[in-house]
Every structure is written in structure tokens, then in C-alpha cells.
Amino acid sequence: MKKSTISMVMVAVLSILSGCQEEKPVDVVQTVDWYKANKAERLEMLAKCKNNPGELAATPNCINASRAASAITWGAKGGIQVEPLTAEDLKKNR
């Protein structure tokens, strides 16, 4: 009798505690192209990521905003213009 009462109390306590978990709102994940096109949102997301890197740095939105910023920076500088190597090029350099 005591075992069943203790079991029922434990189940009740666990079910109550499981309901106490705070749920975080789910952020919509934006693409790199979206962040390229939306400068204000990109800068806002980068600021959030910089202010809380422990929690946010590895999130998809921080990564996408960072990649968009990098792509825009490289695009503005012209990037590195390199011709792809072919098998013939490699044979010539031996």
C-alpha cells in the first residue's frame, strides 16, 4: 500500500515539474540570401549574436547572418579572382 502511494505521489510530482519548464519562442530561420537583402535585420541579428555568443553563436540565424555579412564584404572587395586549375595545368607545373 505504501509503495503504491509513494509511486502515485512521485508520478504527480514529476508531472507537475515537467509542466514548469519554460518554453522559448521558436525563431524563424532566415536564409543567407534573406540576410543579404535585409541589412537592418542582419545588423540586428549580428548585434544579438555578439552580445550573447554563448547561447546564440551556433544558432542558424547567427550563422546565416554572419555568412551574409562575409559574402557582402567579399563582394564589395571583389573577392579573389582565381582561375580553376585543370589537369593540364598541373602537368605543366611538374
N, C-alpha and C positions, 0 to 999 in steps of 0.2 A: 504494500500500500504506500509506504513512504517513497519507494523508488519511483512509482508512477507519478506521485505528487511532485517529486523533485524534477522528474523529466518534463512534466507539463509546465512547471514554473520556468525551467530552462528554455523550453521552446517559446514561451510567451516573452521572456526577456530578450532572447535573440531576435524574435520577430519585431519587437519594438525598437531594438537598437538598429536593425537593418533599415528601418524607416527613417532613421535620424541622419542618414548620410546626405550630405549636401550635394546637390546635383549642379554641375556647372553648365551654363548655357553652351550649346554647340555652335561654334563659329562656322560660318560658311567658308569653305576653302576656295580662295580665288587663284586663278592661274597666273603664270608669269606674264603672259600677254595682257591680262587684265591689269596687273600692276604697272606694266609699261604704259598703258593707256590712261591710267588714273593716278596722276602724280601726287595729289593731296593724300589719297588713301595709302599710297606706297610710303610716303614720308611719315604718315601717322603710324603705320604698322612698324616701320623700321625704328621709330622712336620707342614704341611699346616694347619691341624686342630688345632694344639696347637697355631700357630701364629695368627689365626683368629677364635677364638671359637664362637664369636657372630654370625657369618654368617655360619660357616661350621660345628659346633659341632653336629648338629642334622641332617646332610645330611647322606644319606645311605652309601656313601663311607667312611665317618669318622667312622660311627658306625661299619661297616663291618671290617675296618682296625683295629679298637680298639678291637673288638671281636676276630679277628685273633691273635693279639698280646697277648691277655689274654689267649687264648687257647694254644698258643705255650709256654707261661710262665708256665701254669699249667701242660702242658705235660712234660716239662723239669723237673719240680719238682716232677713229679709222681702223682700229684693231691691228692685227698683224696680218699682212698680206703675204702668204706663202703659197707657192705652187706645190701641189701634191707630188710626191716622188713616185716614179714608176719603176718597174723592174729594170728597164733600160738605163735609167739614171743611176741606179745602184751598181749596175755592171760597169758603167763608165768610171765610177769613182774608185774602183779597186786597184 
